[in-house]
Amino acid sequence: MHGTPPVLSRRAVWLGALAGACTVALSGCGFALRGAPKFAFESLRLQGSEATPVARELRRALESAGLRVFTSDTPASREGVSGHVVMTVLTDQREKTVVGQTAAGQVREMQLRTRFAFRLATAAGKNVLDDTELLLERDISFTETAVLAKEAEEALLFRDMQSDIVQQIMRRLAAVQVL
């Protein structure tokens, strides 16, 4: 009984070896979880359309990443000039267009769009990111028998696009290396 190892312990050894091999393989390919973004600036002034849903979510995301965010409500005397950038929101709009109809003229399919355009400059006015426009589109089927459900789906799709745009902006801001 002492000379032969139990079958269960052999399986445990094999599973441990397999887990170790997978860990080595994943670390060797460069896979890494996305961490918190690192920015080349310490504070950001958000100006333009700062009361829109995308701008409000962007402000929350920037603040949770450790940046100080100023708006038109913030007095200019509180801003530090070094490590400060200005993001001007040029466009922040939602659109809904009909893209499909039945022979009777009833709406069958719509397209939802979220468009966000901005530019980033230093406090001295030097362009860091030229005018950048992000456009997301989602198609949604429509039926008049389920209007309330389709309105809820539409709101959910707009919130999803809004979050996606905020994440894209965060990645673009984190890619800025030199001010």
ChimeraX attribute file (.defattr): number of C-alpha atoms within 10 A of each C-alpha:
attribute: neighborCount
match mode: 1-to-1
recipient: residues
	/A:1	5
	/A:2	5
	/A:3	5
	/A:4	6
	/A:5	9
	/A:6	10
	/A:7	8
	/A:8	8
	/A:9	10
	/A:10	11
	/A:11	11
	/A:12	11
	/A:13	11
	/A:14	11
	/A:15	12
	/A:16	12
	/A:17	12
	/A:18	12
	/A:19	12
	/A:20	11
	/A:21	11
	/A:22	12
	/A:23	11
	/A:24	11
	/A:25	12
	/A:26	11
	/A:27	10
	/A:28	9
	/A:29	8
	/A:30	8
	/A:31	9
	/A:32	8
	/A:33	6
	/A:34	6
	/A:35	6
	/A:36	11
	/A:37	13
	/A:38	17
	/A:39	21
	/A:40	15
	/A:41	19
	/A:42	16
	/A:43	22
	/A:44	25
	/A:45	23
	/A:46	21
	/A:47	18
	/A:48	17
	/A:49	17
	/A:50	18
	/A:51	13
	/A:52	12
	/A:53	16
	/A:54	23
	/A:55	20
	/A:56	15
	/A:57	18
	/A:58	22
	/A:59	23
	/A:60	14
	/A:61	16
	/A:62	21
	/A:63	15
	/A:64	11
	/A:65	14
	/A:66	14
	/A:67	18
	/A:68	17
	/A:69	20
	/A:70	19
	/A:71	17
	/A:72	11
	/A:73	7
	/A:74	11
	/A:75	9
	/A:76	12
	/A:77	7
	/A:78	8
	/A:79	17
	/A:80	14
	/A:81	14
	/A:82	13
	/A:83	15
	/A:84	21
	/A:85	26
	/A:86	23
	/A:87	20
	/A:88	18
	/A:89	19
	/A:90	15
	/A:91	16
	/A:92	20
	/A:93	14
	/A:94	16
	/A:95	11
	/A:96	14
	/A:97	11
	/A:98	15
	/A:99	13
	/A:100	15
	/A:101	13
	/A:102	9
	/A:103	7
	/A:104	6
	/A:105	8
	/A:106	12
	/A:107	16
	/A:108	15
	/A:109	16
	/A:110	18
	/A:111	16
	/A:112	19
	/A:113	19
	/A:114	22
	/A:115	18
	/A:116	22
	/A:117	15
	/A:118	20
	/A:119	16
	/A:120	23
	/A:121	19
	/A:122	20
	/A:123	19
	/A:124	11
	/A:125	10
	/A:126	12
	/A:127	15
	/A:128	18
	/A:129	16
	/A:130	10
	/A:131	13
	/A:132	15
	/A:133	13
	/A:134	15
	/A:135	13
	/A:136	15
	/A:137	16
	/A:138	15
	/A:139	16
	/A:140	16
	/A:141	15
	/A:142	20
	/A:143	12
	/A:144	11
	/A:145	8
	/A:146	9
	/A:147	11
	/A:148	10
	/A:149	13
	/A:150	16
	/A:151	12
	/A:152	11
	/A:153	14
	/A:154	21
	/A:155	13
	/A:156	12
	/A:157	19
	/A:158	21
	/A:159	15
	/A:160	12
	/A:161	22
	/A:162	22
	/A:163	17
	/A:164	14
	/A:165	21
	/A:166	22
	/A:167	15
	/A:168	13
	/A:169	18
	/A:170	19
	/A:171	14
	/A:172	13
	/A:173	20
	/A:174	15
	/A:175	13
	/A:176	15
	/A:177	11
	/A:178	8
	/A:179	16
